[in-house]
Amino acid sequence: MQSIRAYAYAKINLTLDVLGKRPDGYHEMDMILQSVSLCDELVLTKAETQGISLSCDRKEIPCDERNLAYQAADLLFRELEERDFGVSIELKKNIPEQAGMAGGSADAAAVLVGINELFSYGLTEEELCKLGERLGADVPFCIQGGTMRVRGFGERLTSLPDFPKLPIAIAKPREGMSTAQAFEKIDSCKLVHPPVQQVEDFLRTGDIPTAGLYCGNVFMQVTEIEDVFSFCRYFHTHQAIFSMMTGSGTAVFAVFEQEHPAKMCVKGLIDAGERAYLCYPVKQGVELIREEDAR
């Protein structure tokens, strides 16, 4: 049977602002997102019978309608009225949960892009993004990836120049926080808003150190998880250009000019029993490799 392997890349927020709650219940966002090389891996195989089969290497991950990867396949098949075939999805999770790195959205994006290619449906990227909006605010970005300013509830995307290939260290605190909990805290607080436009301007000139001075994440103003701040301090004392929490949390990332201090930070954290990763910016949200499944 025909199969496609998909690499679903995580994202970090180079800056993140929440402008308020909209009448439709979504929040108005203004942020700059960057795809990174940490990724989940999916193998999608065309099945001769109708239906969706999802398996995962992590037992605690649901493999039914609660999973965004499953929801993405179901949505695409329903929209295209596919009744002749189904799909088998094997998911290997590498992106941590409750990290603010869009792991579930990345999986959904990979399924939409992968099935479109596997079944030769011919949907455009814009059409896939429209479907992705119905699954989650981060899905359209995860379909396109790279370096982007994202506004609205996640549907207005503007491409920015590629972020330099600098090493990025990531640490995930043991404690997590759901997106819903984080937004509840945001809604009850008066926020100091980061200057997103200035960050974009400096990124466009390639001045990463100055951009880092203006980067900010409003969710850091409401988080009570001490590891977020201790990881930031740890990275700063080890030559990071800048460091902050990504998304609604709780993962913390740091951008470095040189690979050695980034590697040493990650090694030090892993040796101390923490979850840490070394990755790099990538220019896409999903990467596909077509392969023939010998089974």
Phi, psi and omega in degrees: 000152178285138179224156173228133173264131182238134174256117184259106188278141177287168176233156167235156176263113174289334169199154185209124176232144174246119187267350178141171181268136181269162178301333182277002178096341175284166175255140176282122186245155170216114188206162174241122185248150179223128174285142179231163191286347172296128188212155165274155180240132180232141170243120180251126183236131179290130179253149181280348179247152182291145177129171182236127176242124180236131174232156183218149180282354179248116187297333182282351180275125179293144182242035180229207184299347178282344184269132182296330177295317177296314180300322180295315178297316181298316180298314182295316179296321179293319180295322183265002178053046179284118181236357185263334185225167172227189182216143172253131182238122173253124186243126173248117184270126173238332180283126181293152179274160181046048184244346186077024183247009173063039180300312179294319179295322178297320178297316179298317179299317181296323178293315179299311181293319183292315180293322178302321179283316184298320183263003180053047180286331176078019177290143179283164176301321178298319179294321178295320179296323178298319175295319181299326178303328182284347181261329182173154186296330182273349187296315179303317177297317182296334175290318185270308176073188182091221178242120186214147166269132186235127182229180186073219174264009179128002187263345182257106186244134177234122180290140176243165177303148181303135176292140180302153182281069180262148178293142180232121176263141181230135176233136181247112175301154178296326182277139179243175175211132179289154178300320181298316178298318182296318180290328175300318178294317180300318185295339183257009184238152170271122190257150166265118189270130178288149181280083187299321182296321178294322176300314179301316182300316181288326175296323180295330178271354181081012180272081185292317179302318179288321175304319181298331179294332183260348181297145178198161180223114184298337180292340175291342179282346183239350181287144178247014182272109188297328181300330178303314183282325179292324177293319177301315179298318179301313181295318181297324180284355179240038167077019175293143174292312173203160183210143175193173177285150176254144178056213176277005175097168019241009182294146178242135178240160176217136178260133182239154174278328184239151183286323187301308180297328177295315179297319182293323176298312181296315178299316180299319179292316179297318178298333179273005177088012180266160173272120182215154187217145171250126180216182184220158176296145173233162189261006182215161180269328182224136174240132183247142172229119179279135179213156176267126179276119185282352185287000000 
